[in-house]
Amino acid sequence: MARQASAAIYGELPKSSLHDSIDRVWVFLQIAIAQVLDGSFSTLSMNISFSKSLLIILLAVAIVFAGCSKKPKTLVARMETSMGTIVIELFEETTPLTVENFVGLAEGTKTWTTPEGVEKNEPFYDGLVFHRIIKDFMIQGGCPLGTGTGGPGYQFQDECYAGSLVDIEGEIADEETASQVFSQLILPHIQENQGSSTIPEISELFNSMQTARSYQPLVGKTVEELQTLLGSTVKLTRFEQELDPISGEPTLLGKVEYGTLCMANSGPNTNGSQF
C-alpha cells in the first residue's frame, strides 16, 4: 500500500516559461552591445548608431520587465510518497475553497478534528495511506482512518460548476436545504458533543432524523430558530449553479482528465480531506 509521507505546498511557479522570449531579447542585446563597442563605424555614423543601439537596449529591457510583471503563476504542491513524488498544480482561481482547504490541511494552518474529537493545527496528510488503489485507473487517499470513512471533522460544498453562494435564511422548505442546514449548523454541534446533544430540542430533532433516516424532521423549521437554540451566529450558505443559457444544464468549471486531482466525497457538498 502506498503511503503519503507528506504533502507540502512549495510555492508559486510560472505557469508558462519566459525562457524563449528572454533568449530572443538576449540576441538583440548582444547585437546592440556589439554595435556600441564596435569601433569600426565612422565618426559620422557614430551618434546615429549609438542612439539606435541604446534604443534597442532600453526596448529589450522593457520587454523583459513587462513579461515578468504579467506572467501568470499557479500554486504547486509536492506530495512525497513511498512510491515517489507527485507534483500537483492547484487551480486557486477556479476552485478557491477546495485549494484553500487542501493547502490549509497540508500545511497545518487549518484546524481539523481527530476521530477522537481533538482539535489540531498540524499537517493533516503526513503519514496517511492511499486506502483505495485501482491499477491503471485511480488512487484515493486523505482518510485519517485508512478506510475511506474518515475526514477532518467538517465538510464543505462542491466546486464543480460555475455559480455563486447565496444565504440560507428563513423557513427550511425542502430536504435538500435541510441537509445543508444540518451539515453546516447541527452536525458540528453533534460532533463537538461526541455524537449527541445536551439541548433537548436538538437532541429530539437528531433522534427523529436518525429514526426517519432523512432530513425531513428539519423541514418547516427556520434557520433562525435553530441558531437561537444552538447559540450560533454562523452564516449558512448554499451554492446556486449557473445554468447554460442554451442547454439549461449546469456549467462545468473544468474537465476531469487523466492525472486530475479531485475531491472524493460521499455525496453532494460532503467534501473534507479525501481526494
C-alpha positions in Angstrom: 0.0 0.0 0.0 1.4 3.4 -1.0 2.0 5.8 1.9 1.8 9.5 1.8 4.9 10.7 3.6 4.0 14.4 3.3 2.1 16.9 1.2 3.8 20.3 1.1 3.0 23.5 -0.7 6.3 24.7 -2.0 5.4 28.0 -3.7 4.3 29.5 -6.9 5.9 28.6 -10.2 5.4 30.3 -13.6 2.6 28.7 -15.5 4.4 29.3 -18.8 8.1 29.9 -19.2 9.6 33.1 -20.5 12.9 31.5 -21.4 12.3 31.6 -25.1 11.3 35.3 -25.0 14.4 36.1 -22.9 16.7 34.2 -25.3 15.4 36.3 -28.2 15.8 39.5 -26.3 19.3 38.5 -25.3 20.2 38.1 -29.0 19.0 41.7 -29.6 21.1 42.9 -26.6 24.2 41.2 -27.9 23.8 42.9 -31.3 23.2 46.2 -29.7 26.1 45.9 -27.3 28.3 44.8 -30.2 27.4 47.9 -32.2 28.2 50.2 -29.2 31.6 48.6 -28.7 32.5 48.2 -32.4 35.0 50.9 -33.2 34.8 50.2 -37.0 32.0 52.5 -37.8 32.7 56.1 -38.9 32.6 59.1 -36.7 29.7 60.5 -38.8 27.5 57.5 -38.1 28.6 57.0 -34.5 25.9 59.2 -32.9 23.2 57.6 -35.0 24.4 54.1 -34.4 24.8 54.7 -30.7 21.3 56.1 -30.4 19.8 53.2 -32.2 21.7 50.7 -30.1 20.7 52.4 -26.9 17.1 52.4 -28.0 17.2 48.7 -28.7 18.7 48.0 -25.3 16.0 50.0 -23.5 13.3 48.4 -25.5 14.7 44.9 -24.7 14.8 45.6 -21.0 11.2 47.0 -21.1 10.0 43.8 -22.8 11.7 41.6 -20.1 10.2 43.6 -17.3 6.7 43.7 -18.9 6.8 40.0 -19.4 7.8 39.3 -15.9 5.1 41.5 -14.4 2.3 39.8 -16.4 3.4 36.2 -16.2 0.7 34.0 -14.7 1.5 32.0 -11.6 0.0 28.9 -10.2 0.2 27.3 -6.8 2.1 23.9 -6.8 2.1 21.2 -4.2 4.7 18.4 -3.9 3.5 15.1 -2.3 6.2 12.8 -1.2 5.1 9.1 -1.2 6.8 5.7 -0.7 6.4 5.2 -4.4 7.9 8.6 -5.5 7.0 12.2 -5.7 3.7 13.6 -7.1 3.7 17.2 -8.2 0.2 18.8 -8.2 -0.9 22.0 -9.9 -3.6 23.7 -7.8 -6.2 25.9 -9.7 -6.7 28.5 -7.0 -8.8 30.9 -9.2 -11.2 28.2 -10.4 -11.7 26.3 -7.1 -10.7 28.7 -4.2 -12.5 26.8 -1.4 -11.0 23.4 -2.4 -7.5 24.8 -2.8 -7.7 26.7 0.5 -8.8 23.6 2.2 -6.1 21.4 0.7 -3.3 23.9 1.4 -4.6 24.5 4.9 -4.7 20.8 5.8 -1.3 20.1 4.1 0.5 23.0 5.9 -1.3 22.6 9.2 -2.8 26.1 9.2 -6.4 24.9 9.1 -8.0 23.5 12.2 -9.2 19.9 11.9 -10.6 17.4 14.4 -9.3 13.9 15.1 -11.8 10.9 15.1 -11.5 11.2 18.9 -12.7 14.8 18.9 -9.4 16.5 19.5 -8.8 19.8 17.5 -5.4 20.1 15.9 -3.4 22.6 13.8 -0.7 20.5 12.3 -0.1 18.9 8.9 -3.0 16.6 8.3 -1.8 14.4 5.4 1.6 13.4 6.8 1.8 9.6 7.2 -1.6 8.8 5.7 -2.1 5.9 3.3 -3.8 5.6 -0.1 -6.6 3.3 1.1 -8.0 2.6 -2.3 -5.9 1.7 -5.3 -7.2 0.5 -8.7 -4.3 -0.2 -11.1 -4.2 2.0 -14.2 -7.3 3.9 -13.0 -7.1 5.7 -9.7 -5.8 6.1 -6.2 -7.6 7.6 -3.2 -6.2 9.0 0.0 -6.7 11.6 2.6 -8.6 9.4 5.2 -7.1 9.5 8.7 -8.7 6.1 9.5 -7.3 4.5 6.3 -10.7 3.1 5.5 -12.3 5.8 3.3 -14.8 6.8 6.1 -12.8 9.4 7.9 -12.3 13.1 7.4 -11.1 16.4 9.1 -14.3 16.8 11.2 -16.1 19.2 8.8 -17.5 19.3 5.3 -17.6 21.9 2.6 -19.5 22.4 -0.7 -18.6 21.2 -4.2 -16.9 23.5 -6.7 -17.8 21.5 -9.9 -19.9 24.1 -11.5 -20.0 27.8 -12.2 -22.2 29.8 -9.9 -22.3 31.7 -6.6 -23.0 31.3 -2.9 -26.4 32.6 -1.6 -27.5 32.8 2.1 -29.8 30.2 3.6 -32.3 32.1 5.7 -35.9 31.7 7.0 -38.0 28.6 6.7 -36.4 25.3 5.6 -38.5 24.4 2.6 -37.2 21.0 1.4 -34.8 18.2 2.3 -32.0 19.5 0.1 -32.0 22.7 2.1 -32.4 20.7 5.3 -29.3 18.7 4.5 -27.3 21.8 4.1 -28.5 23.3 7.3 -27.8 20.1 9.1 -24.2 19.9 7.7 -23.3 23.5 8.4 -25.2 24.1 11.7 -26.2 20.9 13.6 -23.5 18.4 12.6 -20.6 20.4 14.1 -22.5 20.7 17.3 -23.2 16.9 17.4 -19.6 16.2 16.7 -18.4 18.5 19.5 -20.7 16.5 21.9 -19.4 13.1 20.8 -22.5 12.2 18.7 -25.3 13.6 20.8 -26.7 17.0 22.1 -27.3 18.4 25.5 -30.0 20.7 24.1 -33.4 18.8 24.3 -34.9 20.2 21.2 -31.8 19.5 19.1 -31.4 16.0 20.6 -35.1 15.3 19.7 -34.6 16.5 16.2 -31.4 14.5 15.7 -33.1 11.3 17.0 -36.0 11.9 14.7 -33.7 12.2 11.7 -31.9 9.1 12.6 -35.2 7.2 13.0 -36.5 8.5 9.7 -33.1 8.2 8.0 -33.8 11.6 6.3 -33.7 15.3 6.9 -37.5 15.6 6.8 -37.8 16.5 10.5 -36.0 19.7 9.8 -38.4 20.8 7.0 -40.7 23.6 8.3 -38.2 24.8 11.0 -36.5 28.1 10.5 -32.7 28.7 10.4 -33.0 31.5 12.9 -34.9 29.1 15.3 -32.1 26.6 15.2 -29.4 29.2 15.5 -31.1 30.5 18.7 -31.3 27.0 20.2 -27.6 26.4 19.4 -26.5 29.9 20.3 -24.8 30.1 16.9 -24.1 33.1 14.7 -22.7 31.0 11.8 -23.8 32.3 8.4 -25.3 29.5 6.3 -24.9 29.5 2.6 -25.7 27.3 -0.4 -24.3 27.1 -3.9 -26.5 28.2 -6.7 -25.4 26.8 -10.0 -25.1 28.9 -13.2 -27.1 27.3 -16.0 -26.0 27.3 -19.6 -28.4 29.7 -21.5 -28.8 27.3 -24.4 -28.9 23.8 -22.9 -30.2 24.8 -19.4 -27.6 22.5 -17.9 -25.1 23.5 -15.2 -21.8 24.9 -16.5 -18.8 22.8 -15.6 -15.7 24.6 -14.4 -13.4 22.1 -16.0 -13.0 18.6 -17.4 -11.8 15.6 -15.4 -9.0 14.1 -17.4 -6.2 11.5 -16.7 -4.0 12.8 -14.0 -6.6 15.1 -12.5 -6.8 15.5 -8.7 -10.4 15.7 -7.4 -12.1 15.7 -4.0 -13.6 12.3 -3.0 -16.8 12.5 -1.1 -19.9 10.6 0.0 -22.4 12.8 -1.8 -23.1 16.4 -2.9 -21.3 19.0 -0.7 -19.7 16.5 1.6 -16.0 17.3 0.8 -13.5 17.1 3.6 -9.9 15.8 3.2 -10.1 12.8 0.8 -9.1 13.1 -2.8 
